Amino acid sequence: MMTAQLVLRRRDVFEDGSFTEMTVWRVPKPVPPSEHWFKYSLVYIVEGKRVLGYDNERGKGDHRHIGDIEMPLHFETMANLVDQFVAEVQQMRGDRK
């Protein structure tokens, strides 16, 4: 049986001390109710608090957090999800790159 394999682990710290942390695992079977083969946590932390988070946990599936609000998240591909997260962080930071 395949074990979980680390696909991505990255932490980027910004000049103001805020940071993003992205961890992605390829798992042996989907984490229900997600139908893809990834377990992930993508977070943006400002002053010690999560202001943005994307993750999938058993029973909840793919979802995102903006502050204390949680909402469903559409998963297409892992690359697309990471790109979407990075773009949203840049927008929150005012980085229009």
C-alpha angles and dihedrals in degrees: 000000000000117000125215113283124207109239101172137007114168136154122189119189119201126213092258091057095254115125147186123226122192124187122174128177128187104223132203091243135007120279102241130276088019113087099203128086099247137097111196147170121191115177139174113203125196121182090346095307130107107241095169131020137169119192147136122224131177111278095014104058123195112354143145135222124214105184105309095338118102123195138167118272125210113230119205105152133342091243090053092048093051091047091050091049093049091048091050091050090049090051091050090049092047091245103144094184 
